[in-house]
Amino acid sequence: MSLVRGVRLVLFFVCLLSGFGVCAEGAVPIPANHIRIHYFRPDGVYAGWTVYAFGDTTEDQGNFNGGPVQISGTDSFGVFFDVGITSGARDVGIIVHNIQTGAKDPGPDEHVNPSTQGIEFWQVSNTTGLFTTQPNVVNAKNPAIP
């Protein structure tokens, strides 16, 4: 077995055991009828973080405390969530939510319009507003979460 193949195999098992289920080895395509929310935390701790989606979504809107959208994968930014949307979606509400603590990050509900803004967004911990291009996170700080 080559060294490269061995390293890839080890990385695969690390990703599998991490609970993320998917690790990006390249760009992972966004599934049809979905938007992607990338999420960055400076501390790199993503355990318990989910996305609650509402409005023009196909996700379970009655399950806020369960945070129905789990982490779909990882990338160089952090983690990402693939959120199902309805055909012609114009108002998708997003709350990044920790199911272990009940905290929201950044706090207020976020809204995106996939018909005019696209299907890929970036959320930086402790920063209000979803970005439509990957932001610089050099000075990002995690909020004090109770």
Helices and strands as residue ranges (DSSP letters): H 3-17, E 34-40, E 49-55, G 64-66, E 73-74, E 79-84, E 92-98, E 110-112, H 114-117, E 120-124
